[in-house]
Amino acid sequence: MERYLVFGILSLPIIILSWRTLSKVQSHGFYRFFSWECIAWLLASNYKFWFENAFSGRQIFSWIFLFLGAFLVIDGVIMLKKAGKPVKTRDEESLFEFEKTSELVDTGIFKYIRHPLYSSLIFLTWGIFLKNPTGQLFIVSFLSTVFLYSTALFDEKECIKYFGKQYNEYMKRTKRFIPFLI
């Protein structure tokens, strides 16, 4: 029962942040919502195990993933605000204010990967999973990753529509989530 209560509490801000995109299946925000919900379920299921057996290999990998995820999201948001020149005139409802950039950001972490914010969520997903891995939570983690992959694909379509050929060229020289790999 406690898990459902925690999940419900975590879901409220997710719904508030995502309500604009829930009816837009062709927007990246639609798929991001479901990934966030998976992450909320993982948190609700594993928060009790956060510091259990703190120096086990599983916990160490978990913390590495969590810190890597934190680095990616912090650096990604800073770069979007700094180099992307956010504008209020960009009227895409599925974007948060810091995402409404007028310039393609291809410096900093964006020089190596196109989606550091989604990559951070993938690392967050698997970092939380490793706190107390179960078969059910593996499925939820896998689904979260699939939703984030879908989010990235739809985001790329939106970026191509906005930035055009410049974004296509950018896609040729960067990876989607992990530098030099994926």
ChimeraX attribute file (.defattr): number of C-alpha atoms within 10 A of each C-alpha:
attribute: neighborCount
match mode: 1-to-1
recipient: residues
	/A:1	6
	/A:2	9
	/A:3	15
	/A:4	12
	/A:5	11
	/A:6	16
	/A:7	20
	/A:8	16
	/A:9	13
	/A:10	18
	/A:11	19
	/A:12	11
	/A:13	11
	/A:14	17
	/A:15	15
	/A:16	9
	/A:17	13
	/A:18	21
	/A:19	15
	/A:20	14
	/A:21	20
	/A:22	17
	/A:23	11
	/A:24	14
	/A:25	11
	/A:26	15
	/A:27	22
	/A:28	24
	/A:29	28
	/A:30	22
	/A:31	26
	/A:32	24
	/A:33	23
	/A:34	20
	/A:35	28
	/A:36	21
	/A:37	20
	/A:38	24
	/A:39	28
	/A:40	21
	/A:41	21
	/A:42	29
	/A:43	22
	/A:44	20
	/A:45	21
	/A:46	18
	/A:47	14
	/A:48	11
	/A:49	15
	/A:50	16
	/A:51	10
	/A:52	11
	/A:53	12
	/A:54	13
	/A:55	10
	/A:56	10
	/A:57	11
	/A:58	17
	/A:59	21
	/A:60	16
	/A:61	16
	/A:62	23
	/A:63	20
	/A:64	15
	/A:65	22
	/A:66	21
	/A:67	15
	/A:68	17
	/A:69	23
	/A:70	17
	/A:71	15
	/A:72	22
	/A:73	19
	/A:74	13
	/A:75	15
	/A:76	24
	/A:77	15
	/A:78	14
	/A:79	19
	/A:80	22
	/A:81	16
	/A:82	13
	/A:83	16
	/A:84	20
	/A:85	16
	/A:86	17
	/A:87	14
	/A:88	11
	/A:89	9
	/A:90	14
	/A:91	10
	/A:92	14
	/A:93	13
	/A:94	20
	/A:95	18
	/A:96	11
	/A:97	15
	/A:98	17
	/A:99	17
	/A:100	21
	/A:101	21
	/A:102	16
	/A:103	13
	/A:104	17
	/A:105	21
	/A:106	19
	/A:107	14
	/A:108	14
	/A:109	18
	/A:110	22
	/A:111	14
	/A:112	19
	/A:113	25
	/A:114	26
	/A:115	25
	/A:116	24
	/A:117	21
	/A:118	24
	/A:119	23
	/A:120	22
	/A:121	26
	/A:122	26
	/A:123	22
	/A:124	25
	/A:125	30
	/A:126	25
	/A:127	26
	/A:128	28
	/A:129	23
	/A:130	25
	/A:131	26
	/A:132	19
	/A:133	17
	/A:134	11
	/A:135	8
	/A:136	10
	/A:137	22
	/A:138	16
	/A:139	12
	/A:140	21
	/A:141	26
	/A:142	18
	/A:143	17
	/A:144	26
	/A:145	22
	/A:146	16
	/A:147	23
	/A:148	26
	/A:149	22
	/A:150	19
	/A:151	23
	/A:152	23
	/A:153	16
	/A:154	19
	/A:155	20
	/A:156	20
	/A:157	17
	/A:158	17
	/A:159	16
	/A:160	16
	/A:161	11
	/A:162	16
	/A:163	15
	/A:164	12
	/A:165	12
	/A:166	12
	/A:167	19
	/A:168	14
	/A:169	11
	/A:170	18
	/A:171	15
	/A:172	8
	/A:173	13
	/A:174	20
	/A:175	18
	/A:176	21
	/A:177	20
	/A:178	14
	/A:179	15
	/A:180	11
	/A:181	9
	/A:182	9
